[in-house]
């Protein structure tokens, strides 16, 4: 039996959604608070806001020899373009999480689950916290689903979020994170 030693995560959407920040939070949570090896890479189109943006995180108990995602275990899609890009590229045991408020679900090669991320942000009166709601959802899924093995714990993510959030946004980001977590649990 082959034991997978890497957890590969893709966070994709458009520039300005905070995907690179949550990639950094996930990577630091794994490395700093759980003693794992983690790398985070990012890419984005020529338009910094509104163009395609992607953050990848690879987490492993062993040294990470190749820093890019080869076979994602988890994909977060916050735009239709990113959903369409990954829906047929993931394995049957992979999970594709998407914003059901803005993305039309189509056939997927893995398991796809939609959450009302945009409307939740509207209810919290800030579209700037989509990423923190999504991070909370991922934290909740890591607790309730075994196929995101290797994903950092809720406590590690919360500590990393606190370290990576400016003081003036800390309470709002924590509220959004908690709200996202409660959407799953």
BAMAR-267761 format. One line per field, with one value per residue: z negated, y negated, x negated of N, C-alpha, C in turn; residue in three letters. Coordinates in steps of 0.05 Angstrom, whole numbers, always signed. Layout:
n_w <- Z, ...
n_v <- Y, ...
n_u <- X, ...
ca_w <- Z, ...
ca_v <- Y, ...
ca_u <- X, ...
c_w <- Z, ...
c_v <- Y, ...
c_u <- X, ...
resn <- Ala, ...
//
This chain:
n_w <- +0, +17, -17, -23, -27, -23, -27, +16, +36, +71, +80, +112, +154, +166, +171, +112, +78, +33, +33, +33, -17, -51, -35, -54, -109, -118, -104, -141, -189, -187, -186, -228, -274, -275, -263, -212, -144, -97, -37, -1, +59, +110, +162, +211, +257, +306, +291, +228, +195, +205, +246, +261, +204, +161, +107, +82, +36, +6, -39, -83, -120, -110, -76, -28, +37, +87, +100, +122, +134, +154, +156, +134, +69, +46, +70, +70, +99, +119, +162, +224, +267, +242, +218, +264, +286, +252, +242, +273, +266, +218, +174, +160, +105, +87, +64, +81, +64, +67, +81, +76, +85, +128, +167, +217, +209, +240, +274, +240, +230, +181, +113, +104, +66, +49, +16, -14, -7, +10, -3, -58, -71, -56, -95, -139, -129, -97, -40, -38, -69, -47, -39, -91, -110, -76, -92, -144, -131, -106, -151, -182, -150, -152, -202, -200, -157, -132, -85, -79, -104, -139, -133, -167, -237, -268, -312, -301, -252, -269, -304, -267, -233, -268, -274, -223, -211, -207, -264, -262, -232, -256, -292, -258, -218, -249, -266, -216, -202, -243, -231, -180, -195, -226, -187, -168, -212
n_v <- +24, -44, -99, -164, -221, -274, -333, -368, -431, -475, -542, -581, -635, -702, -759, -799, -774, -753, -704, -690, -707, -671, -624, -632, -634, -581, -551, -570, -556, -500, -493, -525, -514, -461, -432, -412, -405, -456, -489, -548, -572, -621, -649, -695, -732, -785, -828, -853, -858, -825, -792, -723, -687, -649, -607, -559, -506, -461, -410, -369, -313, -299, -322, -373, -362, -379, -438, -450, -438, -375, -335, -355, -351, -381, -434, -501, -541, -605, -632, -627, -614, -591, -547, -519, -508, -470, -430, -383, -365, -343, -287, -228, -222, -272, -339, -392, -454, -506, -573, -576, -617, -647, -614, -568, -502, -447, -383, -344, -314, -297, -304, -355, -410, -461, -525, -580, -630, -684, -709, -702, -735, -784, -786, -794, -844, -857, -849, -840, -798, -748, -710, -695, -672, -629, -603, -588, -551, -512, -497, -475, -432, -401, -381, -349, -314, -259, -260, -304, -298, -318, -371, -434, -441, -469, -503, -515, -542, -586, -611, -625, -658, -701, -720, -738, -779, -847, -891, -924, -895, -847, -828, -827, -791, -744, -736, -725, -678, -643, -642, -618, -568, -549, -542, -492, -457
n_u <- -17, -11, -34, -15, -54, -51, -10, +29, +49, +91, +107, +150, +171, +189, +146, +138, +172, +148, +122, +68, +52, +82, +58, +6, +18, +37, -9, -47, -21, -24, -81, -104, -73, -61, -104, -116, -140, -132, -114, -99, -73, -61, -21, +0, +41, +27, +58, +66, +111, +170, +153, +132, +111, +69, +52, +9, +0, -43, -48, -85, -109, -159, -219, -206, -214, -197, -167, -116, -46, -26, +14, +71, +100, +137, +176, +192, +238, +252, +273, +309, +276, +232, +256, +274, +225, +201, +238, +238, +188, +175, +166, +206, +211, +203, +219, +261, +274, +321, +348, +413, +448, +429, +410, +425, +441, +412, +401, +353, +289, +273, +296, +342, +360, +403, +405, +438, +404, +397, +448, +446, +403, +426, +467, +435, +419, +374, +337, +284, +269, +276, +236, +221, +268, +270, +223, +237, +277, +246, +216, +256, +271, +225, +227, +273, +267, +231, +202, +171, +124, +66, +74, +69, +87, +146, +132, +78, +83, +113, +76, +36, +65, +75, +23, +12, +45, +61, +69, +116, +151, +157, +199, +245, +227, +219, +272, +295, +267, +284, +339, +339, +318, +361, +399, +389, +387
ca_w <- +0, +20, -37, -12, -47, -17, -24, +37, +35, +90, +74, +138, +159, +179, +154, +94, +60, +10, +34, +26, -46, -64, -30, -74, -136, -119, -104, -167, -210, -186, -192, -254, -297, -275, -257, -186, -123, -80, -19, +12, +83, +119, +189, +218, +283, +307, +275, +200, +185, +225, +263, +247, +182, +150, +86, +77, +11, +4, -67, -85, -144, -99, -61, -3, +58, +109, +86, +135, +132, +176, +155, +110, +51, +39, +86, +63, +123, +113, +187, +243, +283, +227, +215, +289, +291, +235, +237, +286, +261, +192, +171, +149, +76, +81, +56, +93, +48, +83, +72, +90, +92, +152, +185, +226, +206, +264, +268, +228, +228, +152, +99, +103, +45, +49, -8, -8, -18, +16, -19, -86, -73, -56, -122, -158, -120, -86, -20, -41, -86, -33, -43, -119, -112, -62, -109, -165, -119, -103, -178, -190, -134, -161, -226, -195, -134, -132, -60, -80, -123, -136, -134, -195, -255, -273, -331, -287, -233, -283, -313, -243, -224, -286, -269, -197, -207, -221, -288, -256, -218, -270, -302, -235, -206, -267, -264, -190, -204, -260, -216, -160, -209, -235, -163, -164, -237
ca_v <- +0, -69, -119, -190, -237, -303, -344, -388, -449, -497, -563, -595, -654, -726, -777, -816, -757, -745, -676, -687, -709, -647, -605, -638, -626, -552, -541, -577, -540, -473, -493, -537, -504, -432, -420, -399, -420, -468, -510, -562, -586, -637, -660, -712, -745, -812, -847, -844, -855, -817, -771, -698, -686, -622, -602, -531, -499, -433, -403, -342, -306, -296, -345, -378, -362, -393, -456, -456, -418, -356, -323, -368, -338, -401, -458, -522, -558, -629, -643, -607, -606, -572, -522, -504, -499, -448, -410, -358, -358, -331, -258, -220, -226, -300, -355, -418, -472, -530, -592, -570, -642, -659, -593, -547, -476, -429, -357, -345, -288, -291, -312, -384, -420, -490, -539, -607, -647, -713, -718, -703, -760, -806, -786, -805, -872, -863, -831, -836, -775, -723, -691, -685, -654, -604, -590, -575, -528, -491, -487, -457, -407, -385, -367, -330, -296, -247, -263, -328, -291, -334, -399, -443, -441, -494, -519, -524, -561, -610, -625, -636, -680, -723, -730, -749, -799, -873, -895, -936, -875, -821, -819, -820, -766, -722, -731, -712, -651, -628, -639, -598, -542, -541, -533, -463, -442
ca_u <- +0, -26, -26, -20, -69, -46, +17, +26, +72, +92, +126, +151, +193, +179, +129, +153, +189, +133, +114, +40, +51, +90, +37, -15, +28, +37, -37, -60, -8, -36, -109, -111, -58, -57, -130, -117, -152, -112, -122, -76, -80, -39, -22, +23, +40, +16, +76, +64, +138, +189, +141, +129, +92, +68, +32, +7, -14, -50, -54, -95, -125, -186, -229, -191, -233, -186, -149, -91, -25, -25, +41, +83, +118, +157, +176, +211, +243, +269, +283, +318, +253, +215, +271, +273, +197, +193, +259, +232, +160, +171, +170, +232, +211, +197, +242, +262, +292, +326, +368, +438, +462, +419, +400, +444, +429, +412, +390, +327, +276, +271, +320, +345, +379, +406, +413, +446, +383, +403, +470, +437, +388, +446, +480, +416, +415, +348, +328, +255, +263, +282, +214, +222, +291, +261, +203, +253, +290, +225, +209, +278, +270, +202, +236, +294, +262, +204, +186, +153, +103, +43, +82, +65, +110, +161, +116, +54, +92, +121, +52, +23, +82, +70, -4, +10, +67, +56, +86, +142, +169, +156, +225, +262, +217, +225, +301, +300, +256, +302, +364, +334, +316, +388, +414, +384, +391
c_w <- +0, -1, -27, -34, -44, -17, -6, +39, +56, +81, +98, +140, +175, +159, +137, +74, +35, +9, +26, -5, -60, -58, -49, -102, -138, -121, -131, -190, -211, -195, -220, -278, -298, -267, -231, -167, -105, -62, -7, +36, +93, +148, +194, +245, +282, +292, +247, +188, +208, +244, +247, +227, +169, +129, +82, +51, +12, -25, -68, -111, -135, -84, -35, +20, +82, +98, +99, +133, +157, +178, +130, +95, +45, +58, +75, +88, +115, +138, +205, +259, +268, +223, +241, +295, +276, +233, +251, +282, +234, +192, +158, +119, +68, +76, +68, +78, +65, +71, +88, +97, +119, +173, +191, +225, +232, +256, +260, +225, +200, +139, +97, +83, +46, +23, +0, -20, -14, -1, -49, -90, -73, -83, -143, -150, -109, -65, -22, -57, -73, -40, -71, -124, -99, -79, -132, -155, -116, -130, -187, -175, -143, -186, -219, -173, -135, -107, -58, -102, -118, -136, -163, -211, -258, -290, -317, -266, -246, -293, -289, -233, -241, -281, -242, -190, -221, -243, -281, -243, -234, -279, -279, -221, -223, -267, -238, -191, -220, -246, -195, -172, -217, -211, -159, -188, -252
c_v <- -25, -89, -147, -207, -267, -309, -368, -404, -470, -516, -581, -613, -678, -743, -795, -800, -747, -716, -671, -690, -683, -624, -607, -628, -595, -541, -546, -561, -512, -473, -503, -523, -474, -417, -405, -416, -431, -489, -522, -576, -601, -645, -676, -724, -773, -833, -837, -841, -847, -795, -745, -699, -658, -621, -572, -526, -469, -429, -374, -338, -303, -322, -348, -382, -379, -412, -462, -432, -401, -344, -334, -350, -355, -425, -476, -539, -581, -644, -621, -596, -586, -545, -505, -493, -473, -425, -383, -349, -345, -302, -253, -223, -254, -316, -383, -434, -497, -548, -588, -594, -652, -639, -573, -520, -460, -403, -359, -317, -279, -298, -342, -391, -450, -501, -568, -627, -677, -723, -719, -728, -784, -808, -797, -833, -877, -841, -825, -811, -748, -702, -679, -667, -627, -589, -576, -550, -505, -480, -468, -431, -389, -370, -344, -310, -285, -252, -289, -323, -308, -364, -409, -444, -469, -513, -531, -546, -588, -625, -638, -660, -705, -736, -745, -770, -825, -877, -905, -917, -849, -811, -811, -794, -742, -715, -716, -683, -633, -622, -618, -570, -532, -533, -503, -447, -452
c_u <- -18, -16, -34, -32, -65, -16, +14, +52, +69, +114, +127, +175, +182, +163, +147, +170, +174, +124, +85, +36, +60, +71, +14, -7, +28, +9, -50, -47, -20, -65, -115, -97, -54, -83, -133, -133, -130, -125, -97, -87, -56, -43, +3, +19, +29, +32, +76, +92, +156, +179, +138, +106, +93, +46, +32, -9, -18, -60, -63, -109, -154, -194, -212, -211, -223, -164, -122, -72, -25, +3, +55, +102, +142, +154, +198, +214, +262, +277, +291, +294, +236, +230, +269, +245, +191, +213, +253, +203, +155, +178, +197, +234, +205, +222, +239, +283, +296, +347, +393, +455, +454, +410, +422, +430, +433, +400, +361, +315, +271, +297, +320, +366, +379, +415, +420, +426, +389, +426, +463, +420, +406, +459, +461, +407, +387, +341, +298, +249, +272, +261, +215, +245, +283, +241, +217, +267, +270, +217, +231, +278, +247, +209, +255, +289, +233, +188, +171, +132, +79, +49, +79, +91, +122, +143, +92, +61, +99, +96, +38, +38, +76, +43, -6, +32, +59, +77, +114, +161, +171, +183, +244, +253, +222, +255, +307, +290, +275, +329, +361, +332, +343, +405, +411, +392, +416
resn <- Unk, Unk, Unk, Unk, Unk, Unk, Unk, Unk, Unk, Unk, Unk, Unk, Unk, Unk, Unk, Unk, Unk, Unk, Unk, Unk, Unk, Unk, Unk, Unk, Unk, Unk, Unk, Unk, Unk, Unk, Unk, Unk, Unk, Unk, Unk, Unk, Unk, Unk, Unk, Unk, Unk, Unk, Unk, Unk, Unk, Unk, Unk, Unk, Unk, Unk, Unk, Unk, Unk, Unk, Unk, Unk, Unk, Unk, Unk, Unk, Unk, Unk, Unk, Unk, Unk, Unk, Unk, Unk, Unk, Unk, Unk, Unk, Unk, Unk, Unk, Unk, Unk, Unk, Unk, Unk, Unk, Unk, Unk, Unk, Unk, Unk, Unk, Unk, Unk, Unk, Unk, Unk, Unk, Unk, Unk, Unk, Unk, Unk, Unk, Unk, Unk, Unk, Unk, Unk, Unk, Unk, Unk, Unk, Unk, Unk, Unk, Unk, Unk, Unk, Unk, Unk, Unk, Unk, Unk, Unk, Unk, Unk, Unk, Unk, Unk, Unk, Unk, Unk, Unk, Unk, Unk, Unk, Unk, Unk, Unk, Unk, Unk, Unk, Unk, Unk, Unk, Unk, Unk, Unk, Unk, Unk, Unk, Unk, Unk, Unk, Unk, Unk, Unk, Unk, Unk, Unk, Unk, Unk, Unk, Unk, Unk, Unk, Unk, Unk, Unk, Unk, Unk, Unk, Unk, Unk, Unk, Unk, Unk, Unk, Unk, Unk, Unk, Unk, Unk, Unk, Unk, Unk, Unk, Unk, Unk
//
